[in-house]
Amino acid sequence: MGTVLNGVDVETLRQLLEEVRSHPEAIQSQRWARFRWEEGLRGRVYIRNQSFPVDESVDRSGREAGLSALEYVLGALGACLGLGFIFHATRRGITVRNLEVALEGRIDNLLRFLGFEGEGQPGYREVIVKAYVDADADEGTLQALWEETVATSPVGNTFARPVALRTEIATVSGWWFRYSPESEEGLSGSRGGMPC
């Protein structure tokens, strides 16, 4: 291992960027996930060889409930911005000693999700993000770095612009409905993949 900056091997990062520059078509432009309902208002999301629980339980205290899908979305934005900042800082040779990204999501009208009428939408109407950083760079450099991070954030861009959402539903029976993201038939066919 060569020089390490911000916990990232600089030579490995340089090689990765050189590879991408030489072969941009190698970048995977799709992502896949599966959700499996478990019980009540709980389920599990599967991505690659990892998974995490999602809980929309009716426990209003929040003590027993796990994280909701909306909370994961907020966390994903924070992670994308935070790790993006570290990536761009490392690429520029800037040492970061500490970084925290605080987010507040203001929901427009969650009553719509609960089945009540009303104006507005059931998602976030505004997300406020503030980064706290201790790094070896002046304020102007860090501001420019943060602006680059926000502008190039895949999750941030997903928040900031309309995204086409195409949905469908299929009726299945039994335990062996199969989903294969590698095939074009993945969403409507039944070949390959793992059982849902």
Long-range contacts (C-beta under 8 A, 24 or more apart in sequence): 5-90, 5-93, 5-95, 6-86, 6-89, 6-90, 6-95, 6-96, 7-86, 8-86, 8-87, 8-90, 10-90, 13-87, 13-90, 13-91, 17-91, 30-181, 32-181, 34-179, 34-194, 34-196, 36-196, 42-66, 70-105, 70-107, 70-123, 70-124, 73-105, 73-124, 74-103, 74-105, 74-124, 74-127, 75-103, 76-155, 77-103, 77-127, 77-129, 77-153, 77-155, 77-156, 77-159, 78-102, 78-103, 78-129, 79-155, 80-153, 80-154, 80-155, 80-156, 81-129, 81-131, 81-149, 81-150, 81-153, 81-155, 81-156, 82-131, 84-149, 84-152, 84-153, 85-131, 85-133, 85-145, 85-146, 85-149, 88-145, 88-148, 88-149, 88-152, 89-135, 89-137, 89-145, 92-145, 94-135, 94-136, 94-137, 94-141, 94-145, 95-135, 95-136, 96-133, 96-134, 96-135, 96-136, 97-134, 97-135, 97-136, 98-132, 98-133, 98-134, 99-131, 99-132, 99-133, 99-134, 99-135, 100-131, 100-132, 100-133, 101-129, 101-130, 101-131, 101-132, 102-129, 102-130, 102-131, 102-132, 103-127, 103-128, 103-129, 104-128, 124-159, 127-159
